[in-house]
Amino acid sequence: MSRSFILAGRLDALGDSWLGTLEDWGDKGLKVALIAIVVITVVRKVSLKAGIGALIGLVLALGIYNSRNSLANIFEDEVNNPANTQPVVTVVVEEKTPGPGGVL
């Protein structure tokens, strides 16, 4: 015999609240960590090139992270509906044999 319990009122959403809080902290923590990496790289190298490279890396990482849901949907559609994708172009390359006179 199995028993199931239904929590009343606000206790029902308690677990979801904790998960939501941890998710928010994770998003903000990632951004803080990336900014810290940029600052540490610039301070350690004392170089403008290092700072620019770290900033480009920061922008790329945050761009990919912020578009993760749309990228996941694209890949999911690609896997679930392979017939709807663009056809692959095949190029056949023939090997030419050298004629009289040899190869230049």
The 8 nearest C-alpha neighbors of each residue, nearest first, counted from 0:
[[1, 2, 3, 4, 5, 6, 7, 11],
 [2, 0, 3, 4, 5, 6, 7, 11],
 [1, 3, 0, 4, 5, 6, 7, 11],
 [2, 4, 1, 5, 6, 0, 7, 11],
 [3, 5, 6, 2, 7, 1, 11, 10],
 [4, 6, 7, 3, 11, 10, 8, 2],
 [7, 5, 11, 10, 4, 8, 9, 12],
 [6, 8, 10, 11, 5, 9, 4, 12],
 [7, 9, 10, 11, 6, 12, 5, 13],
 [8, 10, 11, 12, 7, 13, 6, 16],
 [9, 11, 13, 12, 8, 6, 7, 14],
 [10, 12, 6, 9, 13, 7, 8, 14],
 [13, 11, 15, 10, 14, 9, 16, 8],
 [12, 14, 10, 16, 15, 11, 17, 9],
 [15, 13, 17, 16, 12, 18, 11, 10],
 [16, 14, 18, 12, 17, 13, 19, 11],
 [15, 17, 19, 13, 14, 18, 12, 20],
 [18, 16, 20, 14, 19, 15, 21, 13],
 [19, 17, 15, 21, 20, 16, 22, 14],
 [20, 18, 22, 16, 17, 21, 15, 23],
 [19, 21, 17, 23, 22, 18, 16, 24],
 [22, 20, 24, 18, 23, 19, 25, 17],
 [21, 23, 25, 19, 20, 24, 18, 26],
 [24, 22, 20, 26, 25, 21, 19, 27],
 [23, 25, 21, 27, 22, 26, 28, 20],
 [24, 26, 28, 22, 23, 27, 21, 29],
 [27, 25, 23, 29, 28, 24, 22, 30],
 [26, 28, 24, 30, 29, 25, 31, 23],
 [29, 27, 25, 31, 30, 26, 24, 32],
 [30, 28, 32, 26, 31, 27, 25, 33],
 [29, 31, 33, 27, 28, 32, 34, 26],
 [30, 32, 28, 34, 29, 33, 35, 27],
 [31, 33, 35, 29, 30, 34, 28, 36],
 [34, 32, 36, 30, 35, 31, 57, 29],
 [33, 35, 37, 31, 36, 32, 30, 38],
 [34, 36, 32, 38, 33, 37, 39, 31],
 [35, 37, 33, 39, 34, 38, 40, 32],
 [38, 36, 34, 53, 40, 35, 39, 41],
 [37, 39, 35, 41, 40, 36, 42, 34],
 [40, 38, 42, 36, 41, 37, 43, 35],
 [41, 39, 37, 43, 38, 42, 44, 36],
 [40, 42, 50, 38, 45, 44, 39, 43],
 [43, 41, 39, 45, 40, 44, 38, 46],
 [44, 42, 40, 41, 45, 39, 46, 38],
 [43, 45, 46, 41, 42, 40, 49, 50],
 [46, 44, 42, 41, 43, 47, 49, 40],
 [45, 47, 44, 49, 48, 41, 50, 42],
 [46, 48, 50, 49, 51, 45, 41, 44],
 [49, 47, 51, 46, 50, 52, 53, 41],
 [50, 48, 52, 46, 47, 51, 41, 53],
 [49, 51, 41, 47, 53, 48, 52, 54],
 [52, 50, 54, 48, 53, 49, 47, 55],
 [53, 51, 49, 55, 54, 50, 48, 56],
 [52, 54, 56, 50, 37, 51, 55, 49],
 [55, 53, 57, 51, 56, 52, 50, 58],
 [56, 54, 52, 58, 57, 53, 51, 59],
 [55, 57, 53, 59, 54, 58, 60, 52],
 [58, 56, 54, 60, 55, 59, 61, 53],
 [57, 59, 55, 61, 56, 60, 62, 54],
 [60, 58, 62, 56, 57, 61, 63, 55],
 [59, 61, 57, 63, 62, 58, 56, 64],
 [60, 62, 64, 58, 63, 59, 65, 57],
 [63, 61, 59, 65, 64, 60, 58, 66],
 [62, 64, 66, 60, 61, 65, 67, 59],
 [63, 65, 61, 67, 62, 66, 60, 59],
 [64, 66, 62, 63, 67, 61, 68, 60],
 [67, 65, 63, 64, 69, 68, 70, 62],
 [66, 68, 70, 64, 65, 69, 71, 63],
 [69, 67, 71, 70, 66, 72, 65, 64],
 [68, 70, 72, 71, 66, 67, 73, 74],
 [71, 69, 73, 67, 72, 68, 66, 74],
 [70, 72, 68, 74, 69, 73, 67, 75],
 [73, 71, 75, 69, 70, 74, 76, 68],
 [72, 74, 70, 76, 71, 75, 77, 69],
 [75, 73, 77, 71, 76, 72, 78, 70],
 [74, 76, 72, 78, 77, 73, 71, 79],
 [77, 75, 79, 73, 74, 78, 80, 72],
 [76, 78, 74, 75, 80, 81, 79, 73],
 [79, 77, 75, 76, 80, 81, 74, 73],
 [78, 80, 76, 77, 75, 81, 74, 82],
 [81, 79, 82, 77, 76, 78, 83, 84],
 [80, 82, 83, 77, 84, 78, 79, 76],
 [83, 81, 80, 84, 85, 77, 86, 79],
 [84, 82, 81, 80, 85, 77, 86, 76],
 [85, 83, 82, 81, 86, 77, 80, 87],
 [84, 86, 87, 83, 82, 81, 88, 77],
 [87, 85, 84, 88, 82, 83, 89, 81],
 [86, 88, 89, 85, 84, 90, 82, 81],
 [89, 87, 86, 90, 85, 91, 84, 92],
 [88, 90, 87, 91, 86, 92, 85, 93],
 [91, 89, 92, 88, 87, 93, 86, 94],
 [90, 92, 93, 89, 94, 88, 95, 87],
 [93, 91, 90, 94, 95, 89, 96, 88],
 [94, 92, 95, 91, 96, 90, 97, 89],
 [93, 95, 96, 92, 97, 91, 98, 90],
 [96, 94, 93, 97, 98, 92, 102, 101],
 [95, 97, 98, 94, 102, 101, 93, 99],
 [96, 98, 101, 102, 95, 99, 100, 103],
 [99, 97, 101, 100, 96, 102, 95, 103],
 [98, 100, 101, 97, 102, 96, 103, 95],
 [99, 101, 98, 102, 97, 103, 96, 95],
 [102, 100, 99, 97, 98, 103, 96, 95],
 [101, 103, 97, 100, 98, 99, 96, 95],
 [102, 101, 100, 97, 98, 99, 96, 95]]
